Each structure stands twice: as C-alpha cells, then as structure tokens.
C-alpha cells in the first residue's frame, strides 16, 4: 500500500499498485480462481483466495486480487474507489490515484459533472462512489470488469459465483435457457443463480436501496464520418501513447477483420514494443481454408508493419490440465474456450495488456442487419430472445416455455434499466448489442484472458462508443467510419482484402434496407403460429365439445396467421429487389 499525497487540499487517500509477487503459484491452479476479480460485502463474507487484499469501505469489506491496482480518495463528504486499470482518454492520464482524484473533484461539483468526467474513461475497472449516505457502483463503459450483485445489494463482485455462493442463492430457472444449444448468453440481467444479477453497462446500482439507475448514453449528436473520425483519433492516440509508456507488455490479438485492423493501425508505429498474435482453428482444407487464409493474412499485415507476430495452431496445441479447466469453471459457468485460454497462459507474457476489439461491433449496425426490413427497430423482449439464439434453436415453437422464460428475462432488463428511456437518435438494436451482447458475451472472453493478462479495448469509452453511433446508418452498415480511421492512421491496411473481397469505398445509391437480410427467424415464427392454429382448427372441427362460436374464432385466427405468413413470404420479392440494387451499386 502507498499513502499517496493528494493534490487537493482536505483530501486523503491510498493506492495499491499491481503486485504479482503476492500471488503464490499453486500446482492445482487455485491461484487463478476469480483471477483479477474483486468482491464487496456488507453481509455474508465471501470465500476468496487467501492472498487477496482487503480494506474496510462503506461499512463493509472490499477484497481484490493484487494483480490489479486500486486507489481510494476521500474528502469527508465524498469518496471514490476505483479498482482496475483505466485511462482518461481526454486528459491522457492512467495513474489510478490521479484518476480517483479527478472523479472525486467532479463528484464534489455534482452528479452530472461526475458522469461527464466518466465519458472519457476507458479500461477494465469497477467504480464505487459515496456521497453522504448514498453509495453507487458502476463498471467501465462495456463491463470489461463485470459487476454482479444480489437483489438486496449486500454483495457485489466481479463473478456471479462469488455472489451466489456468498448469499446461498439457489440455481436460477434461466439455466435451462443456456443449457440448450445455439445460445449466446443468459436472458437480460439474469445469471446462474436466482436473484443474482448482472449490472449492465450504462447503469448504476445504489447499494442502500438496491435500485438501478440508467446513467448513459448521453444525448445523441449526429455527425459525418469525417467529423466522427476527427474526434475519435486523438482518443486512440492518447491510449496508445500511455499503453506503450506503461510497464505492461502490449499484446494485440489479430485476424484480418476490421476490428483487428483498427488495433493494428493504432499501433502501426510501435515496432518491437508490441507483439501481435493470431490463433487459428482451421485445418486448412474444405470450407475452413478461407479462415486459415484470413489468419495468415493477419500475419502478413503485422510483418508489413514491422510488428512481431506469432501464429498459434490450436489443432496442435496441448490440452489444458484439469486443474486449469476447473479454475475457469470456478470463475464462470459461461466461458469461451479453455484451449485458447491455456495457449495464452503457456505462451504469452503475464504482466501484459491484451488489446481486443469486441466493442467495435456496436458501430457496425450488427443486430439491425438481422432484422427484416419491415420490422420496427423497437425490439420486444421476444425479439431479443430470438437474436441471442441461432441455428436449430430458432425452430422452437413460439409457444414453447423456453421462449416464455427468455421473454421474462429480457422484459426485466428492459424495465429495470429503463431501456426505452434512452435519448432520441439511438437505436435499440445498438443499445442491446452494447449492453447485453457485449456486456455478457464479452465477459466469457474476458474470463479466458484474466488468468493470464489484463484486457483493454481502444473504442471502449462511452464517448467513443457514442461517436461510433453518431454517423449515418448507411455509413455504419458499410463500416465507413472504421475505414476512414484506418485510412488516416495506416493507409496500407485498407489495401488488403476484407472477407476475400476488395475493401472499396462506401456507396450511397442503395437503400439501407438492402442490407437487412434477417427474414428467416420472423418467417419461422409466423409459419409455426399458422401451423399451430391450423392444427387447433382441425382438431376443433372433429370435436363435439367445441361450440360454433369457438370454431369461428379459431378460423379467424388461422386466417390472420396465414395472411401474415403469406405477406412475409412475398416480401422476399422486395428483398431480392433490394439485393439487386446493392449488387448493381457494388459493380459501379
């Protein structure tokens, strides 16, 4: 611990640097349980590794892994605690104690100033603030360091298992949803434990009341691609400069996709100061040959930029020991890939920061492309459930209890987080991707990294995400902003093929709806309803216990279902026409 002198009169505080020497390596890998995690409790004491730090805070105990830093600053009326690594992209500051001071100063001026200051924070951290008798908690902009809590807000932690076991919570009924195949994540805020919840990005929890408040995003301001690039690039450059001057080795995971190219463009002048790595699961034949070509293309990009690169072939990688797999399972029931995680752990620096780009997907109009062009963008809870399923799972009957269960979870998310209250200009598919898809799906990938190194995403401040969403949708769907940023920072990366094709400049003579190809799931639902009601009518006609009025009602339902299904089928003609316009534009 370091008693750090504050630059503000009347304040005091303490800070703890990351210290790997305090972590005893154990043969059973138990030292990796809840790696880089934390837990705050004002009730039952959680079972955490014995080497974790612990301090008193807000009439409770705050425990955390010494592999991550912590800073706390107070002035009597207000207090701020930040646990994890963060960068203030506008002020070019990354020292935890100075960041805590900035937030304390803003908090003393008022809540709006505090939230405005947080707009430019990027990193992997959790943030506690105290004002008088109110204690609030929020995560970084994308939940890169997650926060789970029980309903009474007595325990809040980085891992759902820490909370669920501390409070003795029974298994959640939503486990049935993720136990089925083709599922990305738990519905909404739900977890594997009953009454244990994920704190979503853009929200804040008040610990005394347990209430959830929406704190973002800030008001929408439309911008051109050039204007957005003008604003974003200085924030990227500030992060790169601070990361390269820090004590941690910078590692960049890269494929040949857009997200990787933005990272490579940002660090293109770094030379030997960074290491680029790619892992491939493609054996190099059949349909996976294209994937292997893409992975090798990433190696070519790095070499052309003079960046060291290594390619890991997961087909030949040794399997992880049972103890390591157990450590991952202890951290979360949802994880990405144990083999990938073990490859990281065996081959890469541990005192390092891993540059990832999952948040960039928010700027790509991702979910909206999966919607039928006639659908409204005001997502229902049922539609959210469908968007988190894929493949055979979408064939489940609309009246299946599985859909009803998921709908309940997503409706809770919509209501509890006041999702429909976001400022005008934002699209719900984008907010859903940001808060649920990234907030939950990204967590599984973070778990696999936490056992080895820290994680940082260059586009992961609320301001940068807001800027990504500010450009016209026709530009977003064509990745125009990313292309412009890459063109300005490292033009050579635009010249490589993207998904096997030349990465051309955007075109504007095709309608936005021509990019929407997600008719299938909606059609399947309408068809299933039509067949269900057709079956009901058939059995009703043969039954002596059904009145003529009930038969007429069933016939009317059948007619409506058939009309919906038929209309949707014919709308495919419209979709083909849109595809024609898109094809014609691409050939100009």
C-alpha positions in Angstrom: 0.0 0.0 0.0 1.1 3.6 -0.7 -0.2 6.6 1.2 -0.3 8.9 -1.8 -0.4 12.7 -1.1 -3.4 14.3 -2.7 -3.0 17.4 -4.8 -6.4 18.6 -3.5 -6.5 20.3 0.0 -8.6 18.5 2.5 -8.4 15.1 0.8 -6.7 11.9 1.7 -6.3 8.5 0.1 -4.4 5.4 -0.5 -3.3 3.4 -3.6 -2.2 -0.2 -4.2 -0.1 -1.0 -7.3 -0.5 -4.3 -9.1 1.9 -6.8 -7.4 2.4 -10.2 -8.9 4.8 -11.2 -6.2 1.9 -11.6 -3.8 0.3 -14.3 -5.9 1.6 -17.8 -4.9 1.6 -20.2 -7.9 -0.1 -23.5 -7.0 0.0 -26.8 -8.8 -3.8 -27.1 -8.7 -4.1 -23.6 -10.3 -6.3 -22.5 -7.4 -4.3 -19.2 -7.5 -6.2 -18.5 -10.7 -9.7 -18.7 -9.2 -11.5 -15.4 -9.9 -8.3 -14.0 -11.4 -8.2 -10.2 -11.4 -11.5 -10.1 -9.5 -13.0 -8.3 -6.5 -15.9 -8.5 -4.1 -17.5 -6.0 -1.8 -19.7 -7.3 1.0 -21.7 -5.7 3.8 -23.2 -9.1 4.8 -22.0 -12.6 4.4 -18.3 -13.0 4.0 -17.3 -14.4 0.5 -14.8 -17.2 0.1 -11.9 -15.6 -1.8 -8.3 -16.6 -2.2 -6.2 -16.0 0.9 -3.7 -13.8 -0.8 -6.2 -11.2 -1.9 -6.0 -7.7 -0.4 -8.8 -6.4 1.9 -9.7 -3.0 3.1 -12.7 -1.5 5.1 -15.0 0.5 2.9 -18.5 1.9 3.4 -19.3 -0.2 6.4 -18.2 -3.3 4.6 -15.2 -5.1 3.3 -13.6 -4.8 -0.1 -11.5 -7.7 -1.3 -9.5 -7.8 -4.6 -6.8 -9.7 -6.4 -3.4 -8.0 -6.1 -2.8 -8.5 -9.8 -4.8 -5.3 -10.3 -4.3 -1.8 -8.8 -6.7 0.1 -6.6 -7.0 3.7 -5.5 -9.3 5.4 -2.9 -9.7 9.1 -2.3 -12.0 10.9 0.2 -12.7 14.5 1.3 -15.1 13.9 4.2 -18.3 14.4 2.2 -17.4 12.3 -0.8 -15.3 9.2 -1.5 -14.2 7.4 -4.7 -12.8 3.9 -5.1 -11.5 2.6 -8.4 -10.3 -1.0 -8.8 -8.6 -1.9 -12.0 -6.8 -0.3 -14.9 -8.3 2.8 -16.6 -7.3 5.6 -19.0 -8.8 9.0 -19.2 -8.6 9.4 -23.0 -9.1 13.2 -23.0 -6.7 14.1 -20.2 -4.1 11.4 -21.2 -4.0 10.1 -17.6 -3.7 6.5 -16.4 -2.4 6.6 -12.8 -5.2 5.2 -10.6 -4.8 7.7 -7.8 -4.9 10.7 -10.1 -7.9 9.3 -11.8 -9.7 8.8 -8.5 -8.8 12.5 -7.6 -10.4 13.7 -10.9 -13.5 11.8 -10.2 -13.7 13.0 -6.6 -13.3 16.6 -7.8 -16.1 16.1 -10.3 -18.3 14.3 -7.7 -18.0 17.2 -5.3 -19.3 19.5 -8.0 -22.4 17.3 -8.7 -23.6 14.1 -10.3 -23.7 15.4 -13.8 -20.1 16.6 -13.7 -19.1 13.2 -12.3 -20.9 11.4 -15.2 -19.4 13.8 -17.7 -15.9 13.0 -16.4 -16.6 9.3 -16.8 -17.4 9.8 -20.5 -13.7 9.6 -21.3 -12.7 6.6 -19.1 -11.7 3.5 -20.9 -10.3 0.3 -19.4 -11.2 -2.6 -17.2 -12.4 -1.4 -13.8 -15.2 -1.1 -11.3 -16.0 2.2 -9.6 -17.6 2.9 -6.2 -18.6 6.4 -5.1 -20.0 7.7 -1.8 -21.9 10.9 -1.3 -23.3 11.4 2.2 -25.3 8.2 2.8 -25.5 7.1 -0.9 -23.1 4.5 -2.3 -23.2 3.8 -6.0 -21.4 1.3 -8.2 -20.9 1.2 -11.9 -18.4 -0.6 -14.3 -16.3 0.6 -17.2 -18.3 1.5 -20.3 -18.7 -2.1 -21.6 -18.5 -4.1 -18.4 -15.0 -5.3 -19.2 -14.7 -5.8 -15.4 -18.1 -7.1 -14.7 -20.3 -6.4 -11.6 -22.8 -9.0 -10.3 -25.0 -8.4 -7.3 -27.7 -10.0 -5.2 -31.2 -8.4 -5.1 -30.5 -6.7 -1.7 -27.2 -5.3 -2.9 -25.4 -6.8 0.1 -22.7 -8.4 -2.1 -21.3 -7.1 -5.4 -18.5 -8.9 -7.2 -16.7 -9.5 -10.5 -18.0 -13.0 -10.8 -21.5 -14.4 -10.4 -20.3 -17.4 -8.5 -18.8 -15.2 -5.7 -22.1 -13.5 -5.1 -24.3 -16.6 -5.5 -22.3 -18.7 -3.1 -21.8 -15.9 -0.6 -25.6 -15.4 -0.2 -26.5 -19.1 -0.7 -28.6 -18.4 -3.8 -30.3 -21.5 -5.4 -29.9 -22.3 -9.1 -31.7 -20.0 -11.5 -34.5 -21.3 -13.7 -32.7 -19.5 -16.6 -30.0 -22.2 -16.5 -32.4 -24.1 -18.8 -32.1 -21.4 -21.4 -28.3 -21.6 -21.7 -28.3 -25.4 -21.3 -29.9 -25.6 -24.7 -27.7 -25.4 -27.8 -27.2 -22.3 -30.0 -27.4 -19.9 -27.1 -25.1 -16.9 -26.6 -26.0 -15.7 -23.1 -28.4 -15.6 -20.2 -31.5 -13.5 -20.9 -31.2 -9.9 -19.8 -29.6 -9.4 -16.4 -30.1 -13.0 -15.2 -27.4 -15.4 -14.1 -27.0 -19.0 -13.0 -28.3 -18.0 -9.5 -31.7 -16.9 -8.5 -31.8 -13.2 -7.5 -28.2 -12.7 -8.6 -28.0 -10.1 -11.4 -25.5 -8.6 -13.9 -25.1 -4.8 -13.6 -25.5 -3.8 -17.2 -23.3 -1.2 -18.9 -24.8 2.3 -18.8 -26.4 1.6 -15.5 -25.5 2.2 -11.8 -26.7 0.5 -8.6 -27.3 2.3 -5.3 -26.2 -0.1 -2.6 -28.5 1.1 0.2 -31.7 0.7 -1.8 -30.6 -1.8 -4.4 -32.2 0.4 -7.1 -30.8 0.5 -10.7 -30.5 3.9 -12.5 -29.6 4.5 -16.1 -26.6 6.8 -16.5 -25.9 6.6 -20.2 -25.7 7.1 -23.0 -25.5 10.9 -23.1 -27.6 12.8 -25.7 -27.3 11.8 -29.3 -25.5 14.2 -31.7 -25.4 13.2 -35.4 -22.0 13.6 -37.2 -20.5 12.9 -40.5 -17.9 10.1 -40.9 -15.1 12.8 -41.2 -16.3 14.6 -38.1 -16.5 11.4 -36.0 -13.0 10.3 -37.2 -11.7 13.8 -36.2 -12.9 13.3 -32.7 -12.0 9.6 -32.2 -8.5 9.5 -33.5 -7.0 11.8 -30.7 -8.5 9.5 -28.1 -7.0 6.4 -29.8 -3.6 8.1 -30.0 -3.7 9.1 -26.3 -4.4 5.5 -25.3 -1.6 4.1 -27.5 0.9 6.5 -26.1 0.1 5.7 -22.4 0.0 2.0 -23.0 3.4 2.0 -24.7 4.9 4.0 -21.9 3.5 1.7 -19.2 5.1 -1.2 -17.5 2.9 -3.9 -19.2 3.8 -5.6 -22.4 1.2 -4.7 -25.2 -0.3 -7.8 -26.9 -2.6 -7.5 -29.9 -4.8 -10.4 -31.0 -5.4 -10.0 -34.7 -7.3 -11.6 -37.5 -7.7 -9.9 -40.9 -11.0 -8.3 -39.9 -12.0 -4.7 -39.3 -11.6 -4.8 -35.5 -8.0 -6.1 -35.8 -7.1 -3.5 -38.4 -8.2 -0.7 -36.2 -5.9 -2.0 -33.5 -3.0 -2.6 -35.9 -3.5 0.9 -37.4 -3.4 2.5 -34.0 -0.1 0.7 -33.0 1.4 0.6 -36.5 4.4 2.7 -35.5 5.1 0.7 -32.3 7.6 -1.8 -33.8 9.2 -4.2 -31.3 7.3 -2.6 -28.3 4.2 -4.7 -29.1 3.6 -8.4 -30.0 0.8 -9.5 -32.4 -0.7 -12.9 -32.1 -3.3 -14.9 -34.0 -4.8 -18.3 -33.2 -6.3 -20.5 -35.8 -8.6 -23.4 -35.5 -8.9 -24.0 -39.3 -7.1 -27.2 -40.5 -6.6 -25.6 -43.9 -9.0 -27.6 -46.1 -12.6 -27.5 -47.2 -14.8 -24.6 -46.1 -12.3 -23.7 -43.3 -9.5 -22.9 -45.8 -10.8 -19.3 -46.1 -10.4 -19.0 -42.3 -6.8 -20.2 -42.4 -6.1 -17.7 -45.3 -7.6 -14.9 -43.2 -5.4 -15.9 -40.2 -2.3 -16.0 -42.3 -3.3 -12.6 -43.8 -3.1 -11.1 -40.3 0.5 -12.4 -40.1 1.3 -10.7 -43.4 -0.2 -7.4 -42.2 1.8 -7.5 -39.0 5.0 -8.3 -40.9 4.5 -5.4 -43.4 4.1 -3.0 -40.4 7.3 -4.4 -38.7 5.3 -5.8 -35.8 6.4 -9.1 -34.2 3.8 -11.8 -34.9 3.2 -15.4 -33.8 0.5 -17.8 -35.1 -0.9 -20.4 -32.7 -2.3 -23.5 -34.3 -5.0 -24.8 -31.8 -5.2 -28.1 -33.7 -1.7 -28.9 -32.4 -1.9 -27.1 -29.1 -1.7 -29.2 -25.9 -4.9 -29.6 -23.9 -5.2 -27.7 -20.7 -4.7 -29.6 -17.4 -7.8 -30.5 -15.5 -6.9 -28.1 -12.7 -6.8 -25.2 -15.1 -10.2 -26.1 -16.6 -11.5 -26.2 -13.1 -10.2 -22.7 -12.4 -12.0 -21.4 -15.4 -15.2 -23.2 -14.4 -14.9 -21.7 -10.9 -14.8 -18.3 -12.3 -17.9 -18.6 -14.5 -20.4 -21.1 -16.0 -20.0 -19.1 -19.2 -16.6 -19.1 -20.7 -15.2 -19.0 -24.2 -12.6 -21.6 -24.9 -10.4 -23.4 -22.4 -7.8 -24.4 -25.0 -7.4 -20.8 -26.2 -7.0 -19.6 -22.6 -4.4 -22.3 -21.9 -2.5 -21.3 -25.1 -2.4 -17.7 -23.8 -1.2 -18.8 -20.4 1.6 -21.0 -21.7 3.0 -18.8 -24.4 2.4 -15.1 -23.6 3.6 -12.6 -21.1 1.6 -12.5 -17.8 2.4 -8.9 -16.9 0.7 -7.7 -20.1 -2.3 -6.0 -21.5 -4.3 -7.6 -24.3 -5.8 -5.3 -26.9 -9.2 -6.6 -28.1 -11.9 -5.1 -30.3 -15.3 -6.7 -29.5 -16.9 -3.3 -28.7 -16.3 -2.2 -32.3 -19.3 -4.3 -33.3 -21.6 -1.7 -31.8 -20.6 0.7 -34.6 -21.5 -1.8 -37.3 -25.3 -1.9 -37.3 -24.9 -5.6 -36.4 -28.3 -6.6 -35.0 -30.3 -4.3 -37.3 -28.9 -6.2 -40.3 -30.5 -9.4 -38.9 -34.0 -7.8 -38.8 -36.5 -7.9 -41.7 -36.7 -4.5 -43.4 -40.4 -4.3 -42.5 -39.7 -4.8 -38.8 -39.7 -1.9 -36.3 -36.3 -1.3 -34.6 -38.1 -1.0 -31.2 -37.1 -4.5 -30.1 -39.5 -6.5 -28.0 -38.4 -8.9 -25.3 -39.3 -11.9 -27.6 -37.2 -10.4 -30.4 -34.2 -10.0 -28.1 -34.5 -13.7 -27.2 -34.5 -14.6 -30.9 -31.4 -12.5 -31.6 -29.5 -14.4 -28.9 -30.3 -17.8 -30.4 -29.2 -19.3 -33.7 -29.5 -22.4 -35.8 -31.8 -25.1 -34.7 -32.8 -23.2 -31.5 -34.9 -20.8 -33.7 -37.1 -23.7 -34.7 -38.6 -23.9 -31.2 -42.3 -23.4 -31.3 -43.4 -19.9 -30.4 -45.5 -21.2 -27.6 -42.6 -23.2 -26.1 -42.0 -22.5 -22.4 -38.4 -21.8 -23.3 -39.3 -18.6 -25.2 -41.6 -17.6 -22.4 -38.8 -18.0 -19.9 -36.4 -15.9 -22.0 -39.0 -13.3 -22.7 -39.4 -12.8 -18.9 -35.6 -12.3 -18.5 -35.4 -9.7 -21.3 -38.5 -7.9 -20.2 -36.9 -7.5 -16.8 -33.9 -6.0 -18.5 -36.0 -3.5 -20.5 -38.0 -2.4 -17.4 -35.3 -2.4 -14.7 -32.7 -0.5 -16.8 -35.3 1.9 -18.3 -34.0 0.9 -21.7 -36.7 2.7 -23.6 -35.8 6.0 -22.0 -32.6 6.4 -23.9 -32.3 9.8 -25.7 -33.8 10.2 -29.2 -31.5 9.2 -32.0 -30.2 5.9 -30.6 -31.5 2.6 -32.0 -32.5 -0.2 -29.6 -30.6 -2.9 -31.5 -27.4 -0.9 -30.9 -28.1 -0.4 -27.2 -29.0 -4.1 -27.0 -25.7 -5.1 -28.6 -23.7 -2.7 -26.4 -25.3 -3.6 -23.1 -26.2 -7.2 -23.4 -24.3 -8.8 -26.3 -21.0 -7.1 -25.4 -21.7 -6.9 -21.7 -22.5 -10.6 -21.4 -20.8 -12.3 -24.4 -17.6 -10.3 -23.9 -17.5 -11.4 -20.3 -16.9 -15.0 -21.4 -13.9 -13.9 -23.4 -12.5 -11.8 -20.6 -12.7 -14.8 -18.3 -10.3 -16.7 -20.6 -7.9 -13.8 -20.6 -8.0 -12.9 -16.9 -5.9 -15.9 -15.9 -3.0 -14.5 -17.9 -3.2 -10.8 -18.6 -5.3 -7.6 -18.4 -7.6 -6.6 -21.2 -8.0 -3.2 -22.9 -10.3 -2.1 -25.8 -9.4 1.1 -27.6 -13.0 2.0 -28.5 -14.4 1.3 -25.1 -15.2 4.7 -23.6 -18.7 6.0 -23.6 -17.7 9.0 -25.6 -16.1 6.9 -28.4 -19.0 4.4 -28.5 -21.4 7.4 -28.7 -19.3 8.8 -31.6 -19.4 5.4 -33.4 -23.2 5.5 -33.2 -23.4 9.1 -34.3 -22.6 8.6 -38.0 -25.4 7.8 -40.6 -26.7 4.3 -40.6 -25.8 3.8 -44.3 -22.2 4.5 -43.3 -22.3 2.3 -40.3 -23.5 -0.7 -42.2 -20.7 -0.2 -44.7 -18.0 0.2 -42.0 -17.2 3.7 -43.4 -16.0 5.1 -40.1 -13.6 2.3 -39.4 -12.3 2.5 -43.0 -11.7 6.2 -42.6 -9.9 5.9 -39.2 -7.7 3.1 -40.6 -7.0 5.1 -43.8 -5.9 8.1 -41.8 -3.8 6.1 -39.2 -2.3 3.5 -41.5 -3.5 3.7 -45.2 -1.8 0.4 -46.2 -4.3 -1.7 -44.2 -7.2 -0.5 -46.4 -5.5 -2.2 -49.4 -5.7 -5.8 -48.0 -8.8 -7.8 -49.0 -11.7 -7.9 -46.5 -13.6 -11.2 -46.3 -12.0 -12.2 -49.6 -13.0 -9.1 -51.5 -11.5 -5.7 -52.2 -12.4 -3.2 -49.5 -14.0 -0.5 -51.6 -15.2 2.9 -50.6 -18.8 3.2 -49.5 -21.6 3.7 -51.9 -24.8 5.6 -51.3 -27.3 4.7 -54.1 -28.7 1.6 -52.5 -31.4 1.8 -49.8 -30.4 1.0 -46.2 -33.0 -1.8 -46.2 -31.0 -3.7 -48.9 -28.5 -4.6 -46.1 -31.2 -6.3 -44.0 -31.3 -10.0 -44.6 -32.8 -11.3 -41.4 -36.2 -12.5 -42.6 -35.8 -16.2 -41.6 -36.5 -16.1 -37.9 -39.6 -13.9 -38.2 -40.9 -16.1 -41.1 -40.3 -19.3 -39.0 -42.3 -17.8 -36.1 -45.3 -16.8 -38.3 -45.2 -20.2 -40.0 -45.2 -22.0 -36.7 -48.1 -20.0 -35.5 -50.0 -20.7 -38.7 -49.4 -24.4 -38.4 -50.3 -24.4 -34.7 -53.6 -22.7 -35.3 -54.3 -24.9 -38.4 -53.9 -27.9 -36.1 -56.1 -26.5 -33.5 -58.9 -25.8 -36.0 -58.6 -29.3 -37.4 -59.0 -30.9 -34.0 -61.8 -28.5 -33.1 -63.8 -29.4 -36.2 -63.7 -33.0 -35.2 -64.6 -32.3 -31.6 -68.1 -32.4 -30.3 -67.2 -30.2 -27.2 -66.3 -27.0 -29.2 -69.0 -24.5 -29.9 -69.6 -23.0 -33.3 -68.5 -19.6 -31.9 -65.2 -21.0 -30.8 -64.7 -22.7 -34.2 -65.4 -19.3 -35.9 -62.8 -17.6 -33.6 -60.2 -20.3 -34.5 -60.9 -19.8 -38.2 -60.4 -16.1 -37.9 -57.1 -16.7 -36.0 -56.0 -19.1 -38.8 -56.9 -16.5 -41.5 -54.8 -13.8 -39.8 -51.8 -16.1 -39.3 -52.0 -17.2 -42.9 -52.1 -13.6 -44.1 -49.1 -12.7 -42.0 -47.1 -15.7 -43.2 -48.1 -15.1 -46.9 -47.2 -11.4 -46.7 -43.9 -12.2 -45.3 -43.1 -14.8 -48.0 -44.0 -12.3 -50.7 -41.9 -9.6 -49.1 -38.9 -11.8 -50.1 -39.5 -10.4 -53.6 -38.9 -7.0 -52.3 -35.8 -8.2 -50.6 -34.5 -9.6 -53.8 -35.0 -6.3 -55.4 -33.0 -4.6 -52.7 -30.2 -7.1 -53.2 -30.2 -6.3 -56.9 -29.7 -2.6 -56.1 -26.9 -3.5 -53.7 -25.2 -5.7 -56.3 -25.6 -3.1 -59.0 -24.0 -0.4 -56.8 -21.1 -2.7 -55.9 -20.2 -3.0 -59.6 -20.0 0.7 -60.3 
